[in-house]
Amino acid sequence: MIRAYRPDDLVALRRVCLLTGRAGGDATGQWSSDDLLPDVFLEPYVTLEPSTAWVVEQDARPVGYLVAAFDTAAFADNWRTRWSPVFAARHPRIADDPQEQWLRDYGYNPDWLLGPQAEAYPAHLHIDLMPAAQGSGWGRGLMRELGRAAVAAGVPGIHLGMARENLAALAFYRRLGFRELPTAGDALMLGIDPEALSWR
Ligand SMILES: CC(C)(COP(=O)(O)OP(=O)(O)OC[C@H]1O[C@@H](n2cnc3c(N)ncnc32)[C@H](O)[C@@H]1OP(=O)(O)O)[C@@H](O)C(=O)NCCC(=O)NCCS
């Protein structure tokens, strides 16, 4: 079933984030700390925007989630004041690992969330399901929840950024009607009208 996020889901969902964080695959050991990915792509969302976080529960266990921020600019402000200090306390700056500096920078400073896409498509999301929960319609169901809530909130557009090499996720987003948005960065940006998601 799909239900609203609860704080006691956090530990299990952090694990989902890690196990799907390498372009859809297991990111365990990829970075110097396995906490970095959930500290950037999951926990700030459920902490700052818990009302737009949904969970897939199977056999009484959380196996997937969709987290979103409806107003990305306001969310970035909130992140700066409320999440950056938490992140910095967990992950002190290191000077000698340029490979992962970008990921730490994402935690310290949420400017990466802002861009032209956030103007026409002010909401954004992250979605991840454990491998055993994939391919059964849960992703579509989570997106429907998001679409309905976004329509009710009057959100005009939803975007997401993704690794270009995650072809399975790209096929999923395209199937649901997401379209590519112009971007100057490395990530692929996709966008959709919430109305289109709400009935899918
Ligand atoms: C991407 C993800 C969220 C999709 O959720 P899902 O539950 O597996 O997808 P669904 O079963 O709801 O599929 C919805 C539709 O997309 C299609 N689809 C899903 N994955 C697809 C794929 N790899 N290739 C082609 N079509 C695909 C399905 O066929 C389905 O269409 P249909 O209902 O018309 O048959 C999920 O697989 C996942 O979490 N993957 C790992 C983490 C990840 O990559 N997250 C995204 C990071 S950007």
The ligand as a Gaussian input file, in Angstrom:
#p B3LYP/6-31G(d) Opt

LIG

0 1
 C       12.212000       4.107000     -11.570000
 C       11.187000       3.544000     -10.589000
 C       10.781000       4.600000      -9.580000
 C        9.928000       3.122000     -11.403000
 O        8.960000       2.581000     -10.518000
 P        8.303000       1.150000     -10.832000
 O        7.350000       0.825000      -9.756000
 O        9.418000       0.176000     -11.077000
 O        7.552000       1.433000     -12.196000
 P        6.025000       0.991000     -12.520000
 O        5.917000      -0.485000     -12.335000
 O        5.088000       1.840000     -11.762000
 O        5.962000       1.326000     -14.068000
 C        5.131000       2.361000     -14.596000
 C        5.192000       2.318000     -16.101000
 O        6.554000       2.584000     -16.520000
 C        7.023000       1.522000     -17.323000
 N        8.410000       1.240000     -16.981000
 C        8.938000       1.163000     -15.735000
 N       10.247000       0.830000     -15.824000
 C       10.506000       0.676000     -17.146000
 C       11.666000       0.298000     -17.888000
 N       12.830000       0.017000     -17.275000
 N       11.588000       0.247000     -19.239000
 C       10.417000       0.500000     -19.873000
 N        9.276000       0.858000     -19.226000
 C        9.328000       0.929000     -17.883000
 C        6.183000       0.322000     -16.942000
 O        6.132000      -0.632000     -17.995000
 C        4.855000       0.954000     -16.636000
 O        4.119000       1.151000     -17.813000
 P        2.685000       0.400000     -17.998000
 O        1.945000       0.592000     -16.698000
 O        2.071000       1.098000     -19.140000
 O        3.039000      -1.019000     -18.234000
 C       11.737000       2.288000      -9.858000
 O       11.971000       1.255000     -10.782000
 C       12.993000       2.558000      -9.059000
 O       12.922000       2.975000      -7.932000
 N       14.183000       2.294000      -9.635000
 C       15.455000       2.397000      -8.902000
 C       15.740000       3.781000      -8.369000
 C       15.711000       4.842000      -9.443000
 O       16.281000       4.684000     -10.521000
 N       15.049000       5.945000      -9.121000
 C       14.961000       7.092000      -9.991000
 C       16.161000       7.937000      -9.845000
 S       16.126000       9.324000     -10.988000

